[in-house]
């Protein structure tokens, strides 16, 4: 059972160390490998099921206004779409539990692995760096979703003082996130890992993303952190320029969701999936009971594009072309039969044609497609945004922005036609169009305090922005999600609910 990382899927099958006795387990290097592997496996929890026709990840898509639902049979998901969710909503409870499980097991690795001897120093440093990254990744999710959250950095038992921790101010949580990522950056990590484990490109990109978030709301660090974000993302871009076969953009959008190209080039970090352990969890984006997979009618349509958002793409944008980009309006009966019209656009970004079939080619029936958490495309847009905020778009920022549009086969106005303000919104639009349905858009809305208006293609203030999906206006309450009610009941030190939600 105590196997090293021999392939990109092996680590999905390890036993979580929490099922063993820590004092007897962390004694040899193989134990350390198995322990960190279990932390990776725990990350899949945030993409797990959330009742009929729904998954936990949908809580970060429903309130963006870019998607709606055809099924409408999951009451918690309906509440998320209509902005009437509360601390009893299953998706919110699941996300809290999943993130703190990752944190708990990462804490075990960070406490127990340093004492393992003998152990190769580089191997130990890499494992500790991975644990720090995964803990930082989890806290970064938590602090953006709930604001002030418990900050637990050591393993806990019922007798430890922090077993019922209180909430810590957001800025202290961000400080810890940065500290973890800066420490991880010091380790001898490969830039990319085809086995799916954290590489240097992921660490630096995540750090840039944290700095960019800190520059915006709610911390509003401004220029100092726009500079940090620009510099850190530029490090990744500079490496890509020197090593274009290691880090870069895929030539086509089809490559982004081709399982044969996982953990390569554009995919800087992804959740790993294999049907032997856990298959790809994005099937709720398939059309509602239409024969698009090898199995026939396999979709639920509980997350489908809002027509206004789909129509907001520029004319000729390959991301909006049928089966060329992020959407599809036709497919092949039962995966590989006659082409038929779907009657509406659906989300193609996570559709696995290797598994589900394509014209004339039957599917493998095994959806092993990973879920991307960080793509190089986002790094380019982070750099363009951060650099522009330091005064005006320079040539490097413009080039990063233009690369995204070049792949979409769009004509980009000359650099001299942009002001700082017009370039800012141009980059924001590309973030909405490029990164949609990757559980990123909601966090952009919160840090920018803006919502995308697909009709005017401009940005409204967050408060008062009407979601095209539900015709409901966002309020200040929605800047945070509610603390799960079971946590408030079980831990009196959490004390109060987030503003606007019932205690």
Secondary structure, DSSP 8 states (H G I E B T S, - for coil): ------STTGGGG---GGGS-HHHHTTSHHHHHHHHHHHHHHGGGGGSB-STT-BGGGHHHHTTSSEE-S----HHHHHHHTT---TT-HHHHHHHHHHHHHHHHHHHHHHHGGG-SS--HHHHHHHHHHHHHHHHHHHHHHHHHHSSB----S---TTSGGGG---B-HHHHHHHHHHHHHHHHTS---S--TTS---HHHHHHHHHHHHHHHHSTTT--THHHHHHHHHHHHHHHHHHHH-TTTBS--SSSGGGG-GGGTTSBTEEEEE--BTTTB--S-GGGS-TT-EEETTEE----SSEE-HHHHHTS-TT-GGGSTTTSSEEEEEEGGGTSSEEEEEEEEE-TT--HHHH-BTTB---S-----EEEEEHHHHHHHHHHHHHTTSS--HHHHHHHHHHHHHTT-----GGG--HHHHHHHHHHHHHHHHTTSS-HHHHHHHHTEEEETTTTEEEESTT-B-TTT--B--GGGGS----HHHHHH-GGG-S--TTS--
